Amino acid sequence: MHVVIIGNGISGITAARWIRKLSDHQITVISSESKYFYSRTALMYIYMGHLTQSCTQPYEAEFWTKNNIGLKQTHVNKIDFDNKSLQTDDGPISYDKLILAVGSKSNKFGWPGQDLDGVGGLYNLQDLEYMETYSKGLTRAVVVGGGLIGIEMAEMFHSRNIPVTMLVRENSYWNNVLPSEESNLVSKHINDHHIDLRLGVNLGEIIDDGNGKACAVTIKETGERINCGFVGLTAGVSPNIAFVKETSLHTGRGIQVNSFLETNIPDVYAIGDCAEQKEPLPGRRPVEAIWYTGRMMGETVAYNVCGKRIAYDPGLWFNSAKFLDVEYQVYGTVLANPPENHSSLFWQHPDGEKSIRLVYDKKDKIILGFNLMGVRYRHEVCEKWILERTPVETVLQNLSLANFDPEFYKSHESDLVSQYNQQSGANLSLKSKRSWNLVHKFLTTRS
């Protein structure tokens, strides 16, 4: 059986690796972006000079030959689902089973000038090379959009001492995802790094210099002109599915799949950023462009392709990122606009760059989520507490078990417990000290 995978990101490559573990099927991975899989989240570090492109490739070139995984760098122009054939720049390729892992593309919202030279996103190697081309002699860049990609691009330019202006439509940075205190923390941190953060504004237009190249932008609300030599469009991403829109494949925002990652066409699957769950699990979005969900989909689809039928289950929501110097982690349910039954305990360090939030059910006092800025907690510990519906007071008394900061770092669990005592009138104290032996015992003990 010949399994063809279109896309060599984390989803497609995880699928290839697991199909090889489970079978001796012929595997071909097709990508027009690059021959070898690389860590997409490391693109910024290539630009910043911390890594070379080869350093972002998790596997040596001989890995693919050793594991009998064929790699083909070409572009797929059309899929003939009836005859199970792909038309590529290098000719036709037939398949028995097809996995679509074609990822995302940067959003464009019809802004005047959005297709000028010197305007680009940050999603793939070509985007990175495009940024590099326009960085020489650059005196200012404008980044349109907040979120995680926006701050990455801003940090990239900032690392080269290129002044950056960020246009963010929200009144506080990423406040559609972060609670207000964390959003304000990040907004202040960006400003403290001398990045020109403009909040509550929209892009009006990108101005042509007369030769087809961007030379400035205007702010829609005020008409203010900001001169620049590069405009980064980072207002989110959307599934890269234009090339299958006019086919018999069912699509919505993405390629629609069931819980087994099957499309409406037999022997065709979709995974990763391009996949849209027709019936998402409670608390999950239909499309989740997240690294770890892509990896999990890749493993799940491999089992299904190889006849070992299992449903996709991403488990508890979590995410992590970095806002310049501030690390961010979220586990479970932490909403920017929580419902009435959610309560939270929020603590912020006097330095303004560390915070801890515990979200719990107002009635049952059951822990629901953790939101961390500049402080690291163990994923396994937080997940166990949430899945076991642990009372928030039990969590607080044992919070040291979660702390994952280096041993010589100052811990802040006692401050959080004191704050809870003041708010609730309780008299809690920490029971557990930070110790790997205690953590191991906790993780291996059933509730």
N, C-alpha and C positions, 0 to 999 in steps of 0.2 A: 504494500500500500504506500502511495506517495502522498505525504502531507506537505502542503505548501503553506508557509506563513508569510504574510505581507506585513512587514514592519519589524525592525530589529531593536526596538526599545525594550524596557524591562519586561513588558508583557509577552512580546513575541519570543524573546530569548529564553525566558523562564519556561514557556510552553515547549520550546525545542529541547531544552535540557531535560525536562521531565518526560517528554515523549521518548527520548533516548533511554532514560532510566527504565521506562516501563515496556519498551518494545525494540524491535529491530527495523521499524518502518523507515522507509526513505524519507529524509527531511530536507526541504529546501527553504531557506530564509531569504526573502527578497527585500531589498531596501534601496531606494534611490538616494538616500541621504549619505550613507557611509557603508563601507564594507563590513567594518567590525563594530560590534556593540560597544557602547561607551556609557558612562554614567552621565545622564542628561543633567542631573542636579549639580554636576561639577563644572558646567560650562563657564560659570562666572569666575572660577578659580584659574582657568586657562587665561582668560583676559587679564586677570589681576597678577599673573606671573607666578602663582603658587604651584601650578601644575602644568605639565605639558599634555598635549592631547593623548599621547600614548599612555601616560600615567592614569588616565581616566578609563582605560580599557581593562576590565577585570580579568580577562583571559588572554593568554598568549596566543599568537597566530596558530600554533600547532594544535591548540585545544580543539579547534573545529574539525581538523582532519582526523585527530585521534578519536573523536566521538562521532565521526561520520555524519557531520551536519554540514550540508552544502550551503554556501553563501553566494548570493548573486546580487551584484550592485547594478540595478537597472530600474527603469520606471515602468510601472504597470499602467497602461492606458485604458484598458477595457477588460471586463470580466464577462465571459460567456458562461453563465450559470447552467444553461441547458446542456452544454457540451463539456462542462467542467474544464474550461480552458482560459488561460490568461493571455492577453496580447500585451507584450512588453516591447520596449525599444529594441531589444535583442531578439525578438521573435516570440512565437507562442510557447507556452509552458502548460502542460496538462497536470491535473491533480485528481486525487481521489477524495481527499478531504482538504478544506480550505479554512484557514484561520486568519481573520482580518484583525490586525493589531496596528492600525494605521494612525493612531494617535490624535493629536489636536493641531489646531492652527490658531495663530493670534487673531483676536477679534478686530474687525474694522466696522465702524458704525456709520459709514457714509460721510465722514468728515471731508470738506473741501480740501484738496491737496494731499489726501492720504496715500496716493500712489506716486508721489514725487520721489525723486532720488533723495537719499539721505533720510528716509523714513523706514523704520523697521521694527520688528518685534524681537523677542528673545525666547526661542523655543528649540531651535536645532543648530547644527554646526554651521549651516549656511547663514543663519542669522548672526552668529558670532563672527564669522568672517566679514559679514557686511558691516557690523559695528566697527571692527578693526580697520576696515578700509576708510571709514569716515572719521576715525579718531585722531589721525595725524593732523596736527595743527588746530584741532577743535578747541574753540574758545568757550562754548557753552552747549549743553545738551538739555533738551526738555523731555521729560518722561510723562506720558499721559496715562494716568491710572495708578491706583494704589495696589493693594494686595501684595502677594509674595513676589511675583515677577517684577513688579515696579520697584520695590525696594532693592532687589538684587541688581537691576540695571543701574539704579542710582548709585549703589555702592561701587559698582564696577567703574563708572566714570569718576566717582569721588576718589577712588584708589589711585588714579592717575592725575589727581589735582585738576580735573576738568570740572568747572562749576556746573551744577545741576539744578534745574527747577522742576519740581514735581507738581502736576496739576491733578488734584484729587477732588472728585465731585462731592464726596461725603464731608461733613463738617468736622470730622475727626478721623484719623487714619484707620481704615479698615473697620469702621464701626458697624458695618453690617454683619461682621463675624465676631469681633471682640466686644466684650462688655465695656462700658464707657471708661472705667478707670484704667483698664489695660490699653484701650485705644489712646487715651490721653498720654499715658506713659510712653507709648511708642512715638506718638506725635512729637512730644518734647525731646525724645532721644534723637529723632531725625533732625530737628532744629538745632540741637546742641552740637551736631556734627557739621553745622553750617551748610546744610542742604536747604535750598529755598523751597520750602513746602507751602504750597498754596492750597488751602482747604476751601471746600464749598464752591468750587469753580469748575467750569466745563471748557473744553477746547472749542474755540470758535472755528478757526480755519488754520491750515498750514499754508504759508505764503511761498509762492514761486519766486525764485530770484531772476526769472526771465529766461533761464536756461534749463528749466525742468528740474531744478534742485531746491530743496527746502532751505529757506534762509531765516524764517521767523514763524512764530505762531501768534494767534490772538486769543485772548480770553473772551468767551462768549458774553459773560455778564457785564464786563466793563469795556471791552474793546481794546484793552491794553495789548500792546505789541511787545513780544519778547524775542529778541534776535537770538538765533541759534544755528548751529550747523548740522545738528542731528535731532530727529524727533523719534523717541521710542514709544511705540504703541503697546501698552501693557494692561489694557483694560480687559483682562481675562482671556481665556481661550475657549474654543468650541470644537466639537468633534470634526475631524477632517474627513468628511464623507461626501463631498461634492461629486466625486467621480462615480458614486453608486446611486445618486439621487434619482436618476432616470431609469433605474433597473427595477426588477421585480422584488428586490430586497426591501423589506419593511423598515422604514426609517422614521424617526421623529426628530428629536434634537440630535440623537445619535443613531447607531444601528441597533434596532430593537432585538433583545435576546430574552430568553426565558431563564429560569434559575439554573439551567445546565449550560448556559452561555450559547445555546443554539439559536440561530436565526430562523426565519420562516422557510428558508430554503434548505432541504436536506443536505447534510455533510458540509454545511457552512456555519462557522462560528465567528463571534466577535468578542474581543477582550480589550481591556485597558480603557484609555481615554475616549475611544470612539464608541464604546458599548453603552447602550441605554437599557437599564433593567425595566422590563414591562411591568413587573410587580416588585418594586424594591422592598426590602425588609423594613420593618418599623424603625423609624429614626434615621434611615439612610436615604440618600438622594438617588434619583434614577441614573445620573451620570456623575461619577466621582473621578476626577482627574488627579489622582493621588498615587504616588510611587508604590506604596505598599499594597493598595488594592489592585494595581496592575500586576504586581508580582503574584498575589494570591489568585487572580483570575488565570494567569498563565499556568500555574500548577493545576488548578481545577480543570481547565479545558483539556490538559494533557490526559488526565484520567478519563474524561469523557470520550476523547478521540480514540483512546486505546481500549474502549469497551468496559471501563470500570466506572460506571455511572455514579456521579456524586453531584450534589447541588452546591452552588457557590454560596459561601457564608463568610462575609468579611469580618464577622465578630464585632467586638466593641470598637466604636469610633476612636481613632487617635490621629494626631498629626504633630509634626514638629517643624520648626523653621528657625530662622535667625534674622533678627532685625538689626543689622550692623553688628553691635557688640552684645546685643541682648538675645539670649536663647529663649525659645518659646516651645512649650509642650502643652498639649491638651489631651485629656483622656475622658471618655464618656460624654455626657451632655452638659455643655456650657454654652448658653445662648446669649446673643447680644440683647435680645428682647425676651426675657424669660416669662413663662406663664405664671399665673398667680400662685400655683402650688410649689414653686421653686423658691428656696431661700439660699442665701450664700454668705459665707464668711470670707471677707476679703482683708488681706493684710498687705501693706506696702512698706518696703524698707525706706528709711529716711533719705537714702541716696537717690531715691526716685527711679532706680533701674532694676529693682527686684520686687516681685509680688507673688503672692500665693492666693488662690481662690478655691474654696471648697463649696460645691453646690450640692444641696440636699433637699429632700422632700420636706415641705413645711409641716405636714401632718405626721408622717411616719418617721421623720428624722433619719431617713435612709440616704446614704451617700449616693450621688448621681454623677458627679464629675469633678475633675481637677483642672485648673488653668494656672500655668506656671510661667513666670517671666524672670529670667536670670537665675533660676533655681531649677535643679534637675531632680525628678523623682523617678523611681524604678517603675517601668511599664508593668511588669508582672505583678507587683504589689498593688498598684492602683487598680489594675484590671480585676484582680481577685476580690478586692473590697467591693467594687461596683457590682460584679456578677453575683457575689454572695449577699448583696443587699445589706451591707454592713451598716450598723448605726453610726452616725457621724461622730458621736462621742467616743465610740470605740476606736474609730479611725484616728481621732485627735490624740487619744492617749497612746497610740502606737505609731504615731506619724514618723518617728525616727526610722522605722523600718523602710519607709519609702525613699528617704533621702539618698540621692545618688551622687552628690557632690563629693569631690576628693576629701579625704579624712581631715586635712588641715584647714579646710574651709570652715568658716563660721556657719553653724546651723541656726535655723530660725523657728523651729517647731515650738519651742517654749513661748515665743512671742505670739504665735498663732493661738496656742492654748489659752494664754492670758487674755487675749482679745475676746475669745469665745466666752470665757468666764465672765468678763465684764458685761458682754452683751446679754448673756442668758441667765446670769446669777448662779451658774454651776460652779463646782469646785474641783475641776479636773486637773490632773497632773500627768506628765509623761511617764509611761510605764517602761518602755523599751529604750535601750540605748542603741546607737548605730553600730551594728555588728553583722558581718556576713553570716556567721553561724546562726544568729537569730533570724535573719532574713531567710536563709535556706530552710530552717525548721518551719517557719511560717508558710513558705511556698509549698512545702511538701506535706503539710497538715491539712486534712480535709475538714471542712466546716461541719 
